[in-house]
């Protein structure tokens, strides 16, 4: 939509957002943290840990025409990472402040919410399939956000893989505003199997049209 600059952050350990976006990646923040260990000898003595992280994180960025991609990578290994994580957070904070929009793809589950690793969030999208089990999980996620008083300004529910014939009945106790549905789309499935990026989708694809409607709902 001509909005830039955008930083996409792949915070899922499976590290496959780059495939969806149609770019290749090399380095991850997880690897940078490992390489920063004193025994690795990679950091120059004259460079502070924060300076080292700032340099390496910027070098790890994958730059595309309309966005940059940062891959978080694997979680922490053995040993103490308290000091490294503190310096790394400062480096990431400085990096993200340079972007108008930061979009984070988190792994499924509630650990990143309970640990409050995302920091202040303007909009959180909770994605669920249309099954009762999925909707209950979405409800519990929203409850956790409220109970922990996370810094989340707005949150929305998106129903993924929705049937074209019958939208799911949302539970009465669901307190998340519904942003919309992403319908099952044979065109999207075909593109995924072929390893094509979402930017190659034709405008008549159902999921493209649904996503445009959702963006109009949440980006007002």
Phi, psi and omega in degrees: 000016179077015180267126180204165357280152181237133173248120174264131181242119176269100181257014177266126180303339178289341172051061180233009179298328181298328178294316178298324182272352176077033178229161177255150180231158180239299187263155176231159178296325178300317178294322179299318179296319179295318183289344181279354179300140182306323183291345178284332178068024182273334184273126177300141181302331183279354185253130177289164180296320178297316179297320179297315180296317180301315180296310185291323178296318178295322178291335183280349182296138170263118185261126176241179184296319187246001182197165169245149181239131175242127181254121182288319176083203187293154176289180183296145174269205181284155178105176182270127181242010187304308181295315180297317181296322179297314179291324180293319178299321178296318179295318180292322178298317179294321179296309185294334180293344181276355184248144177288322180229137174236121181247120184250126174262104181268160174289157177295145181120180188244005184297316182293336177283313181294328179274352178054048183276347185276341184074195179299137183232130177283312181224125174248126178259120177260117185259133179220151168280173185279008182281153176304320180297317180295320181292324176296318178298321178296319178299316181293325176297315180295322178297319180297319179300316180293316183294325180276353181054044176297153180280075179239113183290313181222148175222143182225153176257134173239128177267116181264153179055043180281145176290143179288333184279320189218107173297148181292149175279119181281140178302145181300329183277001179293119184253010181264128175300136180274119179277332179151185183242143169252107185285154173300125188232112180297329178294315179297319179299319179296317180293321179298316180297329180275357180073023180275155181277164180293339181287348178268355181297138175287155183291345178270002176292139182302315184292330176294314180295318180297319181294322177299319179296320180294318180297323177295328181286320187263335181257066181259000000 
